[in-house]
């Protein structure tokens, strides 16, 4: 069970650089075999001096990763079935065929820092 946080959305801060360390650590969720699947400014909040990634409603768990693609326990490719994401932050592979991996979250984080 994830805690509920009532923080300030990162969109209210002008200096996004202070969030870099916390957010990069969060993207390392790939180590925990979790794909957030919707990294965008509205899903990053500052609470008690730290940045948190929120809204895991469409996150996905995976069993294995071959460096390019994630698979479930039956070795079927993991695909995002959600249409609730924000296209600007979607990775090219997710937009193309719905396939997602930790690389997809890293791409979204890169777009987040670019804008």
Helices and strands as residue ranges (DSSP letters): E 8-9, G 10-12, G 16-19, H 20-27, G 28-32, E 34-35, G 41-43, E 44-47, E 50-53, E 60-61, E 64-65, E 70-71, G 87-89, H 92-97, H 102-114
